[in-house]
Amino acid sequence: MDAKIVGNMLLGLAVGDALGVPVEFDSRRSLQENPVINMRSGGSWGQPAGTWSDDTSLTVAAMDSIIRRGKIDCADIMENFLRWYERGDFTANGNRFDVGNTTRSAILRFSRRLLPPTKCGATEKNSNGNGSLMRILPATLYLFGTRGKIGGDELKIIHEFGALTHGHIISQIACGIYSLIAAQILNGKNLVDAFRIGIDDAKKFYGDNDAFKHFSRLCDENFAALPEENISASGYVVDTLEAALYCLLNTGDYKTLALKAVNLGEDTDTVGAVAGGLAGIIYGVESIPVEWLETLKRRDYLEKISADFANVISCRKAAPVV
C-alpha cells in the first residue's frame, strides 16, 4: 500500500481529532454561536492547540503493534493500549487526558490477565460507545492492503479487533459498515458510490442479524438529505457513524468536512476523527489547511509511523504463500 494513503488517513484522522478536542462535550447551540474555524487551545481539556486525544493515540498504538509484529496480534495491541493507559505512550505530549469508560474497563480487564484479549470488551448493550470505531482503520487498511478486499473473513477479524474494547454486536456491525465503505474508497470509488456499495455489502453480511435494524437510517436512500437537526453526534457508536458519514456525504473537501463534523457538538473529537480518517483518504493531505498541519502535535511521528505501516503491508502482500 502506498505510504501516502496511510499518511493521508492518519493525518486526516488526527487533525479532525485535534480540532474537536477543545470543544468536546460542547452543545451544538453553543458552537453555532461560537463555531470552530481553526485549531484552538484550552477548552474542554486545557490542551495546547493541535493536541490529539485517545482517538489518534489508540489508532497509533494499534499501528505500532502491527509494524512490530508484521500482523494483527490482538494480545500485543492490548499491551500497547495498556502502555498508553498507564504510561501515556502514543500520546501527543506524554499526557493521557481522555479515555472512555468502556475502553478503560476493557484495558483493566486485560491487565489482570483474566480473559483473552478479544473477550475483554464489554458485551452489554449499554456499552456501545464509539471507542472501537474510532481506531478501526488500521485493521481495515492492513486487511485491505494485504488481501485486496474486505469480505466475510476480514470482517471477522475486524470484529475481533473491535472487541478488544467493545464486544457488543452493534459496535461490531458499526466497525464493519465503516470498513466496507472504506474498502470501496480504497478501491477508487467516489464517496457516493462507496457509501452505496458499502451499505449494500453490509446488508448482505448483516441483514439477517436483528442488531442491523439499528442502522436502518443508513440504508435509507434519503439519508444524506436528512435535516441536520435529526443527526446526533453523541458517543453512541451508531450516532457517531451516522454523523461522520452524514458530514462526508454533505461536503466536498476536507476543511468543510472537518468543521461541519466538529461543529455538530457533543463527541466532537471522535466524530472529527471518524470522518477525518476517511476524508484524508478521499481528499489527500493537500486538502488539509497548512496552518492546521503546522499546528498538529508530533506530525513527524505520525508521518513516520504511517510510512512504516505502509511498508509492512507491502512486505506482507509480497511475501510468498507458505
Buried (B, 14 or more C-beta within 10 A) or exposed (E): BEBBBBBBBBBBBBBBBBBBBBBBBBEBEEBEEEEBEEBBEEBBBEBBBBBBBBBBBBBBBBBBBBBEEEEBBBEBBBBBBBBBBEEBBBBBBEEBBBBBEBBBBBBEBBBEEEEEBBBBBBEEEEBBBBBBBBBBBBBBBBBBBBBEEBBEEBBEBBBBBBBBBBBBBBBBBBBBBBBBBBBBBBBEBEBEEBBBBBBEBBBEBBEEEEBBEBBEBBBEEEBBEBEEEEBBBBBBBBBBBBBBBBBBBBBEEBBBBBBBBBBBBBBBBBBBBBBBBBBBBBBBBEBBBEEBBEBBBBBEEBBEBBBBBBBBBBEBEEEEEE
